[in-house]
Amino acid sequence: MKTYEQYIEHILKDIEKRKTFDYGDRNSVRRYNAAADRIAKDVTAIEEQYPDRINDFFQLIYHPDTEVAHALAWYVYERKSFSVKQKQEAIRVIQHLLDSGEIRGVAAVH
């Protein structure tokens, strides 16, 4: 079993890999989708194996790398392990990143 920190490390690496995504390249699309699938599995594993770390995971929506903050805010919003208040904050972060121009569109998330 991986530690919480190992899951986070893998998630951050997969988000980094997705930054070079190119819609026009079929292989790039496959790599992006594979990374998104791995991230979803790692988030599920954190929810199941480390429920006491959910609040730590939530704090990652404030990550200084806007791509990380954006992607993880969506996972917070979509998952049942997070409170309504946390989901609302995730949406606020996503909206702020969109309004500020720090990220482009929702399709670039995951």
N, CA, C and O atoms as a printed pandas DataFrame, in Angstrom:
     atom_number atom_name residue_name chain_id  residue_number  x_coord  y_coord  z_coord
0              1         N          MET        A               1    0.837   -1.178    0.000
1              2        CA          MET        A               1    0.000    0.000    0.000
2              3         C          MET        A               1    0.887    1.248    0.000
3              4         O          MET        A               1    1.869    1.327    0.739
4              5         N          LYS        A               2    0.530    2.201   -0.826
5              6        CA          LYS        A               2    1.259    3.467   -0.882
6              7         C          LYS        A               2    0.901    4.331    0.323
7              8         O          LYS        A               2   -0.177    4.210    0.904
8              9         N          THR        A               3    1.829    5.196    0.676
9             10        CA          THR        A               3    1.533    6.173    1.709
10            11         C          THR        A               3    0.721    7.310    1.084
11            12         O          THR        A               3    0.668    7.448   -0.138
12            13         N          TYR        A               4    0.106    8.101    1.917
13            14        CA          TYR        A               4   -0.619    9.278    1.448
14            15         C          TYR        A               4    0.314   10.161    0.610
15            16         O          TYR        A               4   -0.060   10.632   -0.464
16            17         N          GLU        A               5    1.509   10.371    1.110
17            18        CA          GLU        A               5    2.473   11.225    0.427
18            19         C          GLU        A               5    2.846   10.670   -0.947
19            20         O          GLU        A               5    3.037   11.434   -1.893
20            21         N          GLN        A               6    2.950    9.342   -1.061
21            22        CA          GLN        A               6    3.253    8.742   -2.363
22            23         C          GLN        A               6    2.107    8.965   -3.348
23            24         O          GLN        A               6    2.341    9.251   -4.522
24            25         N          TYR        A               7    0.883    8.837   -2.876
25            26        CA          TYR        A               7   -0.261    9.118   -3.754
26            27         C          TYR        A               7   -0.222   10.559   -4.242
27            28         O          TYR        A               7   -0.425   10.817   -5.428
28            29         N          ILE        A               8    0.033   11.491   -3.345
29            30        CA          ILE        A               8    0.083   12.909   -3.722
30            31         C          ILE        A               8    1.207   13.144   -4.721
31            32         O          ILE        A               8    1.026   13.866   -5.702
32            33         N          GLU        A               9    2.355   12.545   -4.481
33            34        CA          GLU        A               9    3.485   12.685   -5.408
34            35         C          GLU        A               9    3.100   12.190   -6.809
35            36         O          GLU        A               9    3.408   12.847   -7.804
36            37         N          HIS        A              10    2.440   11.053   -6.888
37            38        CA          HIS        A              10    2.017   10.520   -8.196
38            39         C          HIS        A              10    0.980   11.425   -8.857
39            40         O          HIS        A              10    1.032   11.656  -10.065
40            41         N          ILE        A              11    0.049   11.929   -8.074
41            42        CA          ILE        A              11   -0.967   12.833   -8.615
42            43         C          ILE        A              11   -0.306   14.082   -9.191
43            44         O          ILE        A              11   -0.637   14.503  -10.299
44            45         N          LEU        A              12    0.613   14.668   -8.457
45            46        CA          LEU        A              12    1.280   15.889   -8.924
46            47         C          LEU        A              12    2.097   15.624  -10.189
47            48         O          LEU        A              12    2.137   16.463  -11.089
48            49         N          LYS        A              13    2.745   14.465  -10.260
49            50        CA          LYS        A              13    3.503   14.113  -11.469
50            51         C          LYS        A              13    2.573   13.948  -12.664
51            52         O          LYS        A              13    2.897   14.389  -13.767
52            53         N          ASP        A              14    1.420   13.316  -12.455
53            54        CA          ASP        A              14    0.484   13.126  -13.561
54            55         C          ASP        A              14   -0.117   14.455  -14.014
55            56         O          ASP        A              14   -0.346   14.649  -15.207
56            57         N          ILE        A              15   -0.371   15.356  -13.095
57            58        CA          ILE        A              15   -0.864   16.678  -13.490
58            59         C          ILE        A              15    0.212   17.399  -14.298
59            60         O          ILE        A              15   -0.101   18.060  -15.289
60            61         N          GLU        A              16    1.454   17.282  -13.895
61            62        CA          GLU        A              16    2.565   17.899  -14.628
62            63         C          GLU        A              16    2.644   17.334  -16.052
63            64         O          GLU        A              16    2.852   18.085  -17.005
64            65         N          LYS        A              17    2.479   16.033  -16.195
65            66        CA          LYS        A              17    2.520   15.404  -17.523
66            67         C          LYS        A              17    1.407   15.926  -18.418
67            68         O          LYS        A              17    1.590   16.047  -19.629
68            69         N          ARG        A              18    0.267   16.234  -17.838
69            70        CA          ARG        A              18   -0.883   16.677  -18.630
70            71         C          ARG        A              18   -0.711   18.095  -19.172
71            72         O          ARG        A              18   -1.457   18.503  -20.063
72            73         N          LYS        A              19    0.233   18.835  -18.665
73            74        CA          LYS        A              19    0.431   20.220  -19.102
74            75         C          LYS        A              19    0.837   20.314  -20.572
75            76         O          LYS        A              19    0.638   21.357  -21.195
76            77         N          THR        A              20    1.394   19.264  -21.130
77            78        CA          THR        A              20    1.849   19.280  -22.520
78            79         C          THR        A              20    0.810   18.686  -23.464
79            80         O          THR        A              20    1.129   18.333  -24.600
80            81         N          PHE        A              21   -0.397   18.577  -23.009
81            82        CA          PHE        A              21   -1.498   18.000  -23.775
82            83         C          PHE        A              21   -1.728   18.738  -25.089
83            84         O          PHE        A              21   -1.699   19.967  -25.134
84            85         N          ASP        A              22   -1.958   17.973  -26.161
85            86        CA          ASP        A              22   -2.219   18.524  -27.488
86            87         C          ASP        A              22   -3.411   17.792  -28.106
87            88         O          ASP        A              22   -3.318   16.609  -28.434
88            89         N          TYR        A              23   -4.536   18.506  -28.264
89            90        CA          TYR        A              23   -5.743   17.913  -28.849
90            91         C          TYR        A              23   -5.489   17.307  -30.225
91            92         O          TYR        A              23   -6.144   16.336  -30.604
92            93         N          GLY        A              24   -4.558   17.862  -30.963
93            94        CA          GLY        A              24   -4.311   17.407  -32.328
94            95         C          GLY        A              24   -3.468   16.151  -32.427
95            96         O          GLY        A              24   -3.292   15.616  -33.522
96            97         N          ASP        A              25   -2.952   15.676  -31.328
97            98        CA          ASP        A              25   -2.075   14.503  -31.320
98            99         C          ASP        A              25   -2.771   13.363  -30.584
99           100         O          ASP        A              25   -2.976   13.424  -29.371
100          101         N          ARG        A              26   -3.127   12.335  -31.326
101          102        CA          ARG        A              26   -3.859   11.197  -30.756
102          103         C          ARG        A              26   -3.108   10.557  -29.578
103          104         O          ARG        A              26   -3.721   10.175  -28.582
104          105         N          ASN        A              27   -1.790   10.444  -29.699
105          106        CA          ASN        A              27   -1.009    9.860  -28.605
106          107         C          ASN        A              27   -1.027   10.753  -27.372
107          108         O          ASN        A              27   -1.052   10.265  -26.242
108          109         N          SER        A              28   -1.016   12.054  -27.594
109          110        CA          SER        A              28   -1.091   12.988  -26.484
110          111         C          SER        A              28   -2.432   12.850  -25.765
111          112         O          SER        A              28   -2.490   12.881  -24.536
112          113         N          VAL        A              29   -3.495   12.699  -26.530
113          114        CA          VAL        A              29   -4.829   12.513  -25.947
114          115         C          VAL        A              29   -4.855   11.239  -25.107
115          116         O          VAL        A              29   -5.402   11.230  -24.004
116          117         N          ARG        A              30   -4.271   10.175  -25.625
117          118        CA          ARG        A              30   -4.217    8.912  -24.861
118          119         C          ARG        A              30   -3.444    9.078  -23.557
119          120         O          ARG        A              30   -3.873    8.598  -22.508
120          121         N          ARG        A              31   -2.305    9.759  -23.628
121          122        CA          ARG        A              31   -1.502    9.973  -22.417
122          123         C          ARG        A              31   -2.260   10.827  -21.402
123          124         O          ARG        A              31   -2.220   10.561  -20.201
124          125         N          TYR        A              32   -2.948   11.850  -21.895
125          126        CA          TYR        A              32   -3.746   12.714  -21.024
126          127         C          TYR        A              32   -4.837   11.902  -20.335
127          128         O          TYR        A              32   -5.019   12.003  -19.122
128          129         N          ASN        A              33   -5.553   11.106  -21.101
129          130        CA          ASN        A              33   -6.631   10.290  -20.538
130          131         C          ASN        A              33   -6.092    9.265  -19.547
131          132         O          ASN        A              33   -6.710    9.015  -18.512
132          133         N          ALA        A              34   -4.953    8.675  -19.857
133          134        CA          ALA        A              34   -4.343    7.703  -18.938
134          135         C          ALA        A              34   -3.944    8.398  -17.633
135          136         O          ALA        A              34   -4.140    7.848  -16.550
136          137         N          ALA        A              35   -3.392    9.589  -17.738
137          138        CA          ALA        A              35   -3.015   10.346  -16.533
138          139         C          ALA        A              35   -4.253   10.686  -15.713
139          140         O          ALA        A              35   -4.241   10.570  -14.487
140          141         N          ALA        A              36   -5.324   11.106  -16.389
141          142        CA          ALA        A              36   -6.573   11.430  -15.681
142          143         C          ALA        A              36   -7.123   10.200  -14.968
143          144         O          ALA        A              36   -7.609   10.302  -13.841
144          145         N          ASP        A              37   -7.048    9.043  -15.614
145          146        CA          ASP        A              37   -7.514    7.801  -14.985
146          147         C          ASP        A              37   -6.672    7.452  -13.756
147          148         O          ASP        A              37   -7.207    7.034  -12.729
148          149         N          ARG        A              38   -5.356    7.626  -13.866
149          150        CA          ARG        A              38   -4.478    7.329  -12.718
150          151         C          ARG        A              38   -4.775    8.277  -11.558
151          152         O          ARG        A              38   -4.815    7.856  -10.401
152          153         N          ILE        A              39   -4.982    9.553  -11.869
153          154        CA          ILE        A              39   -5.293   10.525  -10.819
154          155         C          ILE        A              39   -6.590   10.133  -10.118
155          156         O          ILE        A              39   -6.658   10.143   -8.889
156          157         N          ALA        A              40   -7.615    9.789  -10.888
157          158        CA          ALA        A              40   -8.907    9.397  -10.296
158          159         C          ALA        A              40   -8.732    8.185   -9.386
159          160         O          ALA        A              40   -9.314    8.131   -8.302
160          161         N          LYS        A              41   -7.940    7.221   -9.818
161          162        CA          LYS        A              41   -7.695    6.027   -8.990
162          163         C          LYS        A              41   -6.946    6.393   -7.716
163          164         O          LYS        A              41   -7.257    5.880   -6.641
164          165         N          ASP        A              42   -5.965    7.272   -7.832
165          166        CA          ASP        A              42   -5.215    7.687   -6.645
166          167         C          ASP        A              42   -6.089    8.470   -5.673
167          168         O          ASP        A              42   -5.970    8.299   -4.459
168          169         N          VAL        A              43   -6.961    9.322   -6.191
169          170        CA          VAL        A              43   -7.873   10.060   -5.311
170          171         C          VAL        A              43   -8.821    9.087   -4.610
171          172         O          VAL        A              43   -9.089    9.235   -3.417
172          173         N          THR        A              44   -9.322    8.108   -5.332
173          174        CA          THR        A              44  -10.184    7.091   -4.718
174          175         C          THR        A              44   -9.426    6.342   -3.627
175          176         O          THR        A              44   -9.970    6.085   -2.553
176          177         N          ALA        A              45   -8.185    5.995   -3.899
177          178        CA          ALA        A              45   -7.378    5.282   -2.901
178          179         C          ALA        A              45   -7.175    6.140   -1.656
179          180         O          ALA        A              45   -7.233    5.627   -0.538
180          181         N          ILE        A              46   -6.942    7.417   -1.833
181          182        CA          ILE        A              46   -6.800    8.310   -0.678
182          183         C          ILE        A              46   -8.097    8.333    0.116
183          184         O          ILE        A              46   -8.079    8.237    1.344
184          185         N          GLU        A              47   -9.217    8.460   -0.574
185          186        CA          GLU        A              47  -10.511    8.483    0.114
186          187         C          GLU        A              47  -10.731    7.206    0.928
187          188         O          GLU        A              47  -11.231    7.253    2.052
188          189         N          GLU        A              48  -10.356    6.086    0.355
189          190        CA          GLU        A              48  -10.601    4.799    1.008
190          191         C          GLU        A              48   -9.566    4.466    2.079
191          192         O          GLU        A              48   -9.917    3.958    3.144
192          193         N          GLN        A              49   -8.308    4.746    1.806
193          194        CA          GLN        A              49   -7.232    4.326    2.711
194          195         C          GLN        A              49   -6.832    5.389    3.733
195          196         O          GLN        A              49   -6.300    5.071    4.797
196          197         N          TYR        A              50   -7.089    6.635    3.404
197          198        CA          TYR        A              50   -6.665    7.733    4.273
198          199         C          TYR        A              50   -7.806    8.742    4.478
199          200         O          TYR        A              50   -7.623    9.929    4.208
200          201         N          PRO        A              51   -8.955    8.301    4.941
201          202        CA          PRO        A              51  -10.071    9.250    5.126
202          203         C          PRO        A              51   -9.722   10.370    6.111
203          204         O          PRO        A              51  -10.301   11.455    6.055
204          205         N          ASP        A              52   -8.783   10.104    7.001
205          206        CA          ASP        A              52   -8.359   11.119    7.960
206          207         C          ASP        A              52   -7.485   12.206    7.313
207          208         O          ASP        A              52   -7.160   13.201    7.961
208          209         N          ARG        A              53   -7.108   12.021    6.048
209          210        CA          ARG        A              53   -6.279   12.991    5.335
210          211         C          ARG        A              53   -7.070   13.782    4.290
211          212         O          ARG        A              53   -6.487   14.537    3.512
212          213         N          ILE        A              54   -8.382   13.613    4.270
213          214        CA          ILE        A              54   -9.217   14.303    3.278
214          215         C          ILE        A              54   -9.050   15.813    3.384
215          216         O          ILE        A              54   -8.988   16.496    2.362
216          217         N          ASN        A              55   -8.979   16.337    4.583
217          218        CA          ASN        A              55   -8.800   17.783    4.735
218          219         C          ASN        A              55   -7.429   18.236    4.237
219          220         O          ASN        A              55   -7.293   19.341    3.711
220          221         N          ASP        A              56   -6.412   17.387    4.401
221          222        CA          ASP        A              56   -5.089   17.698    3.846
222          223         C          ASP        A              56   -5.169   17.764    2.322
223          224         O          ASP        A              56   -4.618   18.670    1.697
224          225         N          PHE        A              57   -5.864   16.787    1.736
225          226        CA          PHE        A              57   -6.032   16.779    0.286
226          227         C          PHE        A              57   -6.774   18.038   -0.169
227          228         O          PHE        A              57   -6.399   18.669   -1.157
228          229         N          PHE        A              58   -7.815   18.387    0.554
229          230        CA          PHE        A              58   -8.597   19.581    0.219
230          231         C          PHE        A              58   -7.705   20.817    0.118
231          232         O          PHE        A              58   -7.906   21.649   -0.767
232          233         N          GLN        A              59   -6.738   20.945    0.999
233          234        CA          GLN        A              59   -5.866   22.125    1.010
234          235         C          GLN        A              59   -5.074   22.285   -0.284
235          236         O          GLN        A              59   -4.579   23.373   -0.578
236          237         N          LEU        A              60   -4.951   21.210   -1.054
237          238        CA          LEU        A              60   -4.202   21.278   -2.311
238          239         C          LEU        A              60   -4.902   22.134   -3.370
239          240         O          LEU        A              60   -4.295   22.471   -4.387
240          241         N          ILE        A              61   -6.169   22.489   -3.145
241          242        CA          ILE        A              61   -6.827   23.386   -4.100
242          243         C          ILE        A              61   -6.228   24.792   -4.033
243          244         O          ILE        A              61   -6.522   25.635   -4.880
244          245         N          TYR        A              62   -5.394   25.041   -3.031
245          246        CA          TYR        A              62   -4.690   26.319   -2.893
246          247         C          TYR        A              62   -3.229   26.209   -3.345
247          248         O          TYR        A              62   -2.418   27.089   -3.053
248          249         N          HIS        A              63   -2.902   25.143   -4.047
249          250        CA          HIS        A              63   -1.533   24.917   -4.517
250          251         C          HIS        A              63   -1.071   26.110   -5.359
251          252         O          HIS        A              63   -1.870   26.664   -6.115
252          253         N          PRO        A              64    0.191   26.519   -5.247
253          254        CA          PRO        A              64    0.668   27.667   -6.025
254          255         C          PRO        A              64    0.692   27.425   -7.537
255          256         O          PRO        A              64    0.628   28.376   -8.315
256          257         N          ASP        A              65    0.782   26.179   -7.951
257          258        CA          ASP        A              65    0.712   25.853   -9.382
258          259         C          ASP        A              65   -0.771   25.833   -9.759
259          260         O          ASP        A              65   -1.520   24.973   -9.296
260          261         N          THR        A              66   -1.185   26.770  -10.590
261          262        CA          THR        A              66   -2.614   26.903  -10.897
262          263         C          THR        A              66   -3.191   25.676  -11.593
263          264         O          THR        A              66   -4.376   25.385  -11.433
264          265         N          GLU        A              67   -2.387   24.955  -12.355
265          266        CA          GLU        A              67   -2.868   23.733  -12.998
266          267         C          GLU        A              67   -3.221   22.682  -11.940
267          268         O          GLU        A              67   -4.221   21.975  -12.062
268          269         N          VAL        A              68   -2.396   22.594  -10.918
269          270        CA          VAL        A              68   -2.647   21.661   -9.821
270          271         C          VAL        A              68   -3.891   22.086   -9.055
271          272         O          VAL        A              68   -4.780   21.275   -8.796
272          273         N          ALA        A              69   -3.946   23.355   -8.700
273          274        CA          ALA        A              69   -5.103   23.862   -7.953
274          275         C          ALA        A              69   -6.392   23.621   -8.720
275          276         O          ALA        A              69   -7.386   23.172   -8.149
276          277         N          HIS        A              70   -6.376   23.916   -9.997
277          278        CA          HIS        A              70   -7.552   23.763  -10.846
278          279         C          HIS        A              70   -7.993   22.305  -10.930
279          280         O          HIS        A              70   -9.161   21.989  -10.701
280          281         N          ALA        A              71   -7.064   21.428  -11.257
281          282        CA          ALA        A              71   -7.400   20.008  -11.398
282          283         C          ALA        A              71   -7.926   19.434  -10.083
283          284         O          ALA        A              71   -8.940   18.736  -10.069
284          285         N          LEU        A              72   -7.247   19.722   -8.999
285          286        CA          LEU        A              72   -7.648   19.126   -7.723
286          287         C          LEU        A              72   -8.923   19.750   -7.182
287          288         O          LEU        A              72   -9.671   19.089   -6.461
288          289         N          ALA        A              73   -9.186   20.996   -7.510
289          290        CA          ALA        A              73  -10.468   21.598   -7.122
290          291         C          ALA        A              73  -11.620   20.831   -7.779
291          292         O          ALA        A              73  -12.662   20.625   -7.156
292          293         N          TRP        A              74  -11.438   20.413   -9.021
293          294        CA          TRP        A              74  -12.480   19.622   -9.689
294          295         C          TRP        A              74  -12.674   18.274   -9.003
295          296         O          TRP        A              74  -13.806   17.815   -8.848
296          297         N          TYR        A              75  -11.582   17.640   -8.593
297          298        CA          TYR        A              75  -11.735   16.357   -7.895
298          299         C          TYR        A              75  -12.475   16.552   -6.570
299          300         O          TYR        A              75  -13.309   15.726   -6.198
300          301         N          VAL        A              76  -12.172   17.639   -5.858
301          302        CA          VAL        A              76  -12.892   17.928   -4.611
302          303         C          VAL        A              76  -14.374   18.102   -4.911
303          304         O          VAL        A              76  -15.227   17.550   -4.217
304          305         N          TYR        A              77  -14.667   18.864   -5.935
305          306        CA          TYR        A              77  -16.067   19.121   -6.282
306          307         C          TYR        A              77  -16.818   17.835   -6.642
307          308         O          TYR        A              77  -17.986   17.688   -6.282
308          309         N          GLU        A              78  -16.178   16.921   -7.332
309          310        CA          GLU        A              78  -16.841   15.719   -7.845
310          311         C          GLU        A              78  -16.982   14.590   -6.824
311          312         O          GLU        A              78  -17.830   13.716   -6.996
312          313         N          ARG        A              79  -16.186   14.590   -5.788
313          314        CA          ARG        A              79  -16.127   13.445   -4.886
314          315         C          ARG        A              79  -17.057   13.568   -3.694
315          316         O          ARG        A              79  -17.312   14.664   -3.196
316          317         N          LYS        A              80  -17.558   12.430   -3.247
317          318        CA          LYS        A              80  -18.505   12.406   -2.136
318          319         C          LYS        A              80  -17.846   12.608   -0.767
319          320         O          LYS        A              80  -18.535   12.916    0.205
320          321         N          SER        A              81  -16.547   12.444   -0.681
321          322        CA          SER        A              81  -15.851   12.546    0.605
322          323         C          SER        A              81  -15.743   13.970    1.136
323          324         O          SER        A              81  -15.384   14.180    2.295
324          325         N          PHE        A              82  -16.049   14.932    0.300
325          326        CA          PHE        A              82  -15.878   16.322    0.690
326          327         C          PHE        A              82  -17.216   16.949    1.066
327          328         O          PHE        A              82  -18.262   16.602    0.519
328          329         N          SER        A              83  -17.153   17.866    1.998
329          330        CA          SER        A              83  -18.376   18.523    2.485
330          331         C          SER        A              83  -18.916   19.505    1.442
331          332         O          SER        A              83  -18.223   19.873    0.494
332          333         N          VAL        A              84  -20.146   19.910    1.639
333          334        CA          VAL        A              84  -20.757   20.909    0.762
334          335         C          VAL        A              84  -19.928   22.192    0.812
335          336         O          VAL        A              84  -19.694   22.821   -0.220
336          337         N          LYS        A              85  -19.492   22.576    1.989
337          338        CA          LYS        A              85  -18.679   23.787    2.140
338          339         C          LYS        A              85  -17.371   23.665    1.346
339          340         O          LYS        A              85  -16.957   24.619    0.687
340          341         N          GLN        A              86  -16.729   22.509    1.407
341          342        CA          GLN        A              86  -15.495   22.302    0.657
342          343         C          GLN        A              86  -15.760   22.340   -0.852
343          344         O          GLN        A              86  -14.967   22.901   -1.609
344          345         N          LYS        A              87  -16.865   21.749   -1.282
345          346        CA          LYS        A              87  -17.224   21.773   -2.704
346          347         C          LYS        A              87  -17.486   23.206   -3.168
347          348         O          LYS        A              87  -17.078   23.591   -4.264
348          349         N          GLN        A              88  -18.157   23.981   -2.345
349          350        CA          GLN        A              88  -18.406   25.383   -2.689
350          351         C          GLN        A              88  -17.101   26.161   -2.804
351          352         O          GLN        A              88  -16.943   26.995   -3.696
352          353         N          GLU        A              89  -16.177   25.886   -1.906
353          354        CA          GLU        A              89  -14.874   26.551   -1.960
354          355         C          GLU        A              89  -14.105   26.117   -3.206
355          356         O          GLU        A              89  -13.422   26.931   -3.828
356          357         N          ALA        A              90  -14.210   24.854   -3.568
357          358        CA          ALA        A              90  -13.554   24.371   -4.788
358          359         C          ALA        A              90  -14.077   25.118   -6.009
359          360         O          ALA        A              90  -13.299   25.520   -6.874
360          361         N          ILE        A              91  -15.380   25.303   -6.079
361          362        CA          ILE        A              91  -15.973   26.046   -7.196
362          363         C          ILE        A              91  -15.504   27.503   -7.175
363          364         O          ILE        A              91  -15.228   28.081   -8.226
364          365         N          ARG        A              92  -15.416   28.089   -5.995
365          366        CA          ARG        A              92  -14.929   29.460   -5.889
366          367         C          ARG        A              92  -13.496   29.564   -6.426
367          368         O          ARG        A              92  -13.171   30.511   -7.142
368          369         N          VAL        A              93  -12.645   28.600   -6.085
369          370        CA          VAL        A              93  -11.256   28.595   -6.570
370          371         C          VAL        A              93  -11.229   28.458   -8.093
371          372         O          VAL        A              93  -10.502   29.186   -8.768
372          373         N          ILE        A              94  -12.009   27.537   -8.628
373          374        CA          ILE        A              94  -12.066   27.341  -10.083
374          375         C          ILE        A              94  -12.519   28.634  -10.754
375          376         O          ILE        A              94  -11.918   29.061  -11.740
376          377         N          GLN        A              95  -13.571   29.261  -10.232
377          378        CA          GLN        A              95  -14.082   30.499  -10.820
378          379         C          GLN        A              95  -13.039   31.605  -10.764
379          380         O          GLN        A              95  -12.873   32.360  -11.723
380          381         N          HIS        A              96  -12.339   31.699   -9.639
381          382        CA          HIS        A              96  -11.285   32.710   -9.513
382          383         C          HIS        A              96  -10.192   32.489  -10.561
383          384         O          HIS        A              96   -9.738   33.444  -11.192
384          385         N          LEU        A              97   -9.774   31.247  -10.747
385          386        CA          LEU        A              97   -8.724   30.950  -11.722
386          387         C          LEU        A              97   -9.186   31.269  -13.145
387          388         O          LEU        A              97   -8.411   31.767  -13.961
388          389         N          LEU        A              98  -10.452   30.977  -13.432
389          390        CA          LEU        A              98  -10.999   31.312  -14.748
390          391         C          LEU        A              98  -11.090   32.826  -14.937
391          392         O          LEU        A              98  -10.669   33.353  -15.967
392          393         N          ASP        A              99  -11.638   33.521  -13.941
393          394        CA          ASP        A              99  -11.808   34.978  -14.028
394          395         C          ASP        A              99  -10.473   35.707  -14.148
395          396         O          ASP        A              99  -10.373   36.722  -14.837
396          397         N          SER        A             100   -9.464   35.191  -13.483
397          398        CA          SER        A             100   -8.151   35.850  -13.492
398          399         C          SER        A             100   -7.359   35.540  -14.754
399          400         O          SER        A             100   -6.324   36.158  -15.006
400          401         N          GLY        A             101   -7.836   34.594  -15.543
401          402        CA          GLY        A             101   -7.122   34.211  -16.758
402          403         C          GLY        A             101   -5.958   33.280  -16.509
403          404         O          GLY        A             101   -5.174   33.005  -17.417
404          405         N          GLU        A             102   -5.836   32.788  -15.278
405          406        CA          GLU        A             102   -4.719   31.903  -14.954
406          407         C          GLU        A             102   -4.882   30.512  -15.561
407          408         O          GLU        A             102   -3.907   29.775  -15.707
408          409         N          ILE        A             103   -6.100   30.162  -15.907
409          410        CA          ILE        A             103   -6.369   28.906  -16.601
410          411         C          ILE        A             103   -7.337   29.198  -17.733
411          412         O          ILE        A             103   -8.036   30.212  -17.728
412          413         N          ARG        A             104   -7.365   28.298  -18.697
413          414        CA          ARG        A             104   -8.254   28.476  -19.841
414          415         C          ARG        A             104   -9.313   27.392  -19.827
415          416         O          ARG        A             104   -8.995   26.207  -19.930
416          417         N          GLY        A             105  -10.532   27.778  -19.705
417          418        CA          GLY        A             105  -11.664   26.891  -19.886
418          419         C          GLY        A             105  -11.690   25.656  -19.038
419          420         O          GLY        A             105  -10.663   25.191  -18.544
420          421         N          VAL        A             106  -12.869   25.137  -18.878
421          422        CA          VAL        A             106  -13.097   23.974  -18.042
422          423         C          VAL        A             106  -12.611   22.705  -18.733
423          424         O          VAL        A             106  -12.241   21.751  -18.047
424          425         N          ALA        A             107  -12.598   22.657  -20.035
425          426        CA          ALA        A             107  -12.213   21.439  -20.757
426          427         C          ALA        A             107  -10.756   21.058  -20.478
427          428         O          ALA        A             107  -10.378   19.904  -20.677
428          429         N          ALA        A             108   -9.951   21.985  -20.030
429          430        CA          ALA        A             108   -8.551   21.706  -19.780
430          431         C          ALA        A             108   -8.305   21.077  -18.415
431          432         O          ALA        A             108   -7.152   20.875  -18.033
432          433         N          VAL        A             109   -9.346   20.769  -17.687
433          434        CA          VAL        A             109   -9.199   20.313  -16.309
434          435         C          VAL        A             109   -8.748   18.873  -16.198
435          436         O          VAL        A             109   -7.646   18.605  -15.720
436          437         N          HIS        A             110   -9.571   17.955  -16.625
437          438        CA          HIS        A             110   -9.267   16.539  -16.449
438          439         C          HIS        A             110  -10.071   15.675  -17.375
439          440         O          HIS        A             110   -9.933   14.452  -17.354
